[in-house]
C-alpha cells in the first residue's frame, strides 16, 4: 500500500511470524465492517485480497474494490476486475521441467 492512502475498512493488519512483523490485508476485518465475505467462493476472496494489497487509488480504486465486495453470482455485471498478478502457475501434464538449474538444453548430465 502506498503512503498517504487510506487503510480501507481497516483491513491492513500486522502479525508476528518468528519475531518478524508481517503486514497483511485481513478479510475478517471486512466482515467486521459488515461485508459477508463467507458467501464468496475462494477465488473471489483471493481477488479481494489482491485488490486491497495493490490499492493505489488510480489503477485500483476504492470503487473497484466495492464492486467486487458487492459481487452477485446471479448477476455478475460487466465491470472488469483490475487484479495485479503476483505469480503464474502452469499445470504440467508432461512431467518435463520448464528449466533445469545448472544445465542447458543440450546437456544430458
Secondary structure, 3 states (H helix, E strand, C coil): CCCCCCCHHHCEEEEEECCEEEEEECHHHHHHCCCCHHHCCHHHHHHHHHHHHHCCCCCCCHHHHHHHHCCCCCCCCCCCCCCCCCCCCCCCCCCCCCCCCCCCCCCCC
